[in-house]
Amino acid sequence: MNTEYNQFKQDLFQAYYDARKNKRNKPSSLDFEINYERNLFELADEIWSGRYSPGASVCFIIEQPVKREIFAASFRDRIVHHLIYNYINPMLDPRFINDCYSCRIGKGTLYGIKRINHFIRSCSENYKKDCYILKLDIKGYFMSIDREILYNKVEGLKVLERELPPCLLINLIKKTIFYDPAKNCRINGKKSDWAGLPKSKSLFFAAPNKGLPIGNLTSQLFGNVYLNDFDHFIKGRLKCRYYGRYVDDIIIMHRDKEFLKSIIPEIRRYLFEKLGLNLHEKKIYLQHFSKGVKFLGAVIKPYRIYIANRTKGNFYAKIRKWNELLAAMNNKISKEQVKEIIACANSYLGLMKHYKTKKLRRKLFKSFSVYFWNYVYIEYDILKKRPC
């Protein structure tokens, strides 16, 4: 028992280090870190004895890249989320198909975009033959997840058999899945912030025993678990070779347009009957590959990939906001503000570097205040207008 408990405490400390990574300056992280050893030992005792229960979350609205309702768990609960992730993800990940891109090491948006681009080239035999693209979206995905179905799926994957007391991990996962943060949260913002947000995207209007909070690490992982059987249905039963998914964004390529039309009702039926989900009828896209397709913030066209207009527009809006801030503060903003701005700018520019955006980046540089030029990542050859 002592050996098991000591190993568990080591695992909890590792989860703590993972949770605070790149977030050590956040107030909640700093509060916990003041007496982190004592706090972790207390948390370990609560989990080991079965007394742990999730605490209150902070609920707020974000506007970019799209309007969403976010539930930010307390730092203490985020440690537990990382603990669960570290325990079960190594056993879950091999069961996912390769082309499930979200919340996976070595995957992500850039990998997904490159894979879809590869699929289009392969399906069309390097753009020489007809190929059609079907893109689908699930309506209010996270708010429609049935917690009972989800838990049964996690339990059915036999990932809970660890060198721990039999009920410890099971109870921890069950408490995380069935916890409803909408009943215990602090609202950060005004009521008007929710104006324009569809009820299907709010946990406050979710049906009983349905919905996972957007913003939790475990929600992303469980989102993959929930659609794992669906992925295998598409690949195995429907025989769709060129298929990829990022959370609820589904994309399929095939040479036969009629085949893609014929599988839409089957996909709709499977999602509703097996998972209680609905396709977003206004977001069904079926076009020839030459028209291009928007996926994960990029527009994929033959021989080239562009950054999506929304991403480009968001960056322009942020640059205007930063320049206005500089002008208002007479170029005397704090070091923390500079770091935050530069990190965001470099993130956008680093993303754009992977696509056909050379002219766009030159244009963006002209919008920057001169103050930022010593900090923002800028390629010398672009500034000199030489080929990269």
N, C-alpha and C positions, 0 to 999 in steps of 0.2 A: 504493500500500500504506500509506504513512504517513497519507494522508488518511482512508482507511478505518479504520485503527487509532485515530486521534485521535477520529473520530466514535464509534467503539465505546467508547472510554474515557468520553466524555461521556455516552453512554447508560448506562454502568455507574454513573457518579456519580449520575445521575438515579434509577436503581434503588435506590441506597443511600439517597438522601433519602426515597424512597417507603417503603422498608423500616423506617426509623427513625421515621417519622411516628407520633406518639402513643406511642412506645415508647422514648424517649430515656433514660428513667430505669431501664430494665431492665438488669440486670448484663451480659448478653451484648452489648447495644448499647453500653454504656459502655466495655467492654473493647475493642471494635473501634474506638470513636471516639477513643481515646487517640492512636493513630497511624493514623487512618483513611485518609489519603492514601497512605501506604506500603502499608497493607493492601489498598487498592483497586488500586493499581498491580500488586501481587503477584498478586491475583486476576485482573486483566485479562490478565497474562502467561500465567497457567495456562490460562485459557479460550482465549485466542488460539492458544496452542501445542497445545491439545488435552490438556493434562495435568490439567485439573480433574476432580475426582471428589467427589461429596457426602460430607460428614463424618458423624460420629455424631449421632444425635438423642436427645432426652430423652423417654422414654415415661412417661405417667402416666394416671391415671383421673380423670375429672370426674364429679360426681354430678348437676349441674344444667345445663340443664333436664332432661336424662335422662342415664343412665349411659353414658359413652362412653370409648373408649380413644383417647388423643391422642398423636401423635408430633410433638414440637416440634423443628423443624430448627434447626441452629445459625444464628446471625445471618448468618454468611457465606453459607450456603446460601439463606437467605431473600432476600438481595440477588439471587442468581441467579434465584430464583423470580420476583421482580419484573421482572428483566431479560427473562425469557422472556415474562411476561405483557404487558409494555409492547411487545414486538416483535409478538406474534401476536394479541393480543386485538382490536386495531382491525380486523384482517382477519377474525377469527372472528365477532365480535359481529353484523355484518349478516346472517350466515348462520343465526343462531338465530331461532326464531319469537318474536314479541313477548311471548307468554305463557310464556316460560321466565324465571323470576324471580330465580334465585340467582346471586350473584357477578356482577352486571351494574350498570353505572352507570345511575342513574335508575330502577332496579327495586328489588327487595328484598321483605321481608315485607309492609310496609304497602301497597305497590303491588299485590302479589299478592292480598291480602285485598280491596282495593277492586275489583280486576278480577273476582274471583269473585262478589262481591256484585252487580256490574254484570251479569255473565252470568246470574245467577239471576233478576234483575229482567227482563232482556231475554227470556230463554227462557220465563218464565212470563207475559210481557206485563204487567209490574207486579203480579205475584201474583194475576192473574185466571184463569190457566189452569194446568192441571197441569204440573209440571216435576219431574224426578227427578234426583238427584245420585248419581253413582258415584265413590267415592273408593278408590284403590288404593295399595299400598305395595310397594316392591321389597325383598325379604329380603336383609339384609346387603349393601346396594348397593356401598359403597366397597370392601368386602373381596372382592366377587365380580367386580370389573372385570378383564377379561382384558387384560393389558398389551400383548400382541401385536395384538389387535384395536384397542385404543385407538391405538397408534402408527400403524397402517395408516390409521386414520380421520384422524388429524392430518396425516399425509403426503398423504393423498388430497385434502385440502381446499386443497392448493397454497398454504399460508401460509408456507412456509419459504423462499420466493424473496425474499431481502432483499439490500440492497447490502452484503453481507458475504461473506467467503470461503464458497464453496458448502457446505462441510461443517460450519462452525462452529455455526450454530444447530441444524442437524439433530442433530449429536452431543450438543449440550447438552440438547436435548429428550429424546433417546434415553436419555441417562444419568439424567435425572430420572425418566422413566417407569419404566425397568427397575431402578432402584435399590430394594433391599429394606431399609428401615430396621430391620426386626425382627432382622436379622443384625448390626446395628452400632448399638446403642443403650444408653443408661444408664437404668436403671429408677429412677424417682423415686416412692417410696412402698413399701408393703408388699405382699407376695404376696396377702394377704387382700383388698386393694383390688379385685382382679379377681373376687372371689366374686360370683356372680350375673350376671356379664356373659356373654351367650351366645357360644359359639365363633364363630358366624357374624358377630360384631361385633368380633372380635379379629384383628389382622394376624398374630399368632403362630400362628394355626390356619388361615390362608388356604391354599388350594391352590397348588401351584407356579406361579410366574409370574402370580399373581393378586393383586389388592389394591392400593389406594393409601392412603397415610397420611392420616387425618383431621387437619386442622390446617394443611396447606400451602395456599398460595394457588393453586399449580398444580393441586392435586387438585380444587379447586372448579371451576376453569376446564375441566380435562379431563373432569370429571363431566358438564358441559354438552355437551362434544364427543361423549362416548360415547353420549348419548341424543338427539343432534340428529336423526339419521335416524329414530329412533322418533317424535319429535315430528312430523316431516313425514308419517310413516306414519299417525298418528292424524288429523292435519288433512286430508291429501290422500286417502289410501286409504280410511279409515273415514268420512271426511266429517263429523268431529265439529267443529262450529263453536265450541262452548263448551267449550274445553279449556285447562287450565293445569297447569304443573308447577313445583315447587320441589324441586330435587335429585331425590329418589326419591318424593316425594309427588305423586301424579297425581290430578287431579280433572276429571270430565267431566259436563256437564249435557245433558239431552235430554228432550223431551216424552214420548217413548215408553219406558216402563220395559222392555219386552221387547227393544227395540233395545240398551239398555245391557247387558242380560243376555247378549245374543247376541255382543257384542264382547269379553267377558271371555276366552273361549277363544282368540280371535284375538290378543288382546294377550299372553296367556300364551305362546302359541306363538311369536310374534315375538320376545319377550324371550329365550326359551330358545334358539331356533334361531339367531338372528342375533347375540345378545350374551352368551349363557351366563348369563342372569339368571333368577331365579324370583320370581313374585309371592308376597307374604306372604299365605297362605291365611286367616289369622286376622284380617287387616286389610282385608277387602273390605267396604265400606260402600255400601249402596244404599237410599236413602230418599226419600220425598217432600220437596220443598223446605221445607214447613211445619214439618218436624221439626228443621230447622237442620242445619248441618254444622260440624265443628271443622276449622279449617285455619290453619296457621302461628300458633298461639297465640291464636286468636280463635274465637269461636262466631258464625257468621253465620246470622241468622234474619230473617224478613220485617220490614222497616222498622227493624231495629236490629242492631248488632254488639256483642257482649260480649267481655270478656277471658276467656280460658280458665281453668278452675279451677286447673290446674296452675301457670300463671303467677301467679295470685293467691296460691296457697298458698306458692309459692317466695318471694314478696315478704314475706308474713307471717313466714315462717321467718327471713328475713334481718333483719327488724325486731327480732324476739325476740333474735336473736344479737347485734345491735348494742346493744340495751338492756342485755343481760347483760354485754357487754364494758364498757360505760360504768359500770355499777354496780360491777363488779369493780375497775375502774381509778379509781374515785371521780371520774369526769368529767375525767380527765387523760390522755386518749389523745393520740397525736402528731398533728401537722399532716398527715402523710402518710396516717395512718389516717382522719382526718376527710375528706380529699380523696377517698380511695377509696370511703368509705361514701356521701358525698354524690353522687359521680358515679354510683354504682350506683342510689341512690334516685331521683335525677333521671331516670335512664334509664327506670326502671319507670314513673314518673309521667308522663314525656313520652309513652311508649307508650300509657298508659291514656287520655290526653287525647283520642285519636282515636276512642275508642269510648264507649258508654253506661256510664260509670263514675263519674258525679258523686257518687252516694251512697256508692259503694265508696271513693272517695278521701277523702271526709269521715270515713268509718269508719277508714281507714288512718291518718289524721292523729292520731286519738286514741291510736293505738298507739305513736307516736313519743315518744321522750324529749324533754322541753322543750329540751334542749341543742341538738337539731338544727334547731329551728324557724327559726333565723337563716340557715340554709344551704340547706335543702331547697326546691326549687321549689314554691311554694304559691300558688294563685290567691286573691287577696283576696276575690273574690266567693264562693268556696267556703267560706272561713273564716267569712264573715259570713252564710252560708246564703242568699245571694241568687242568683237565676237567672244562669247563665253566659251 
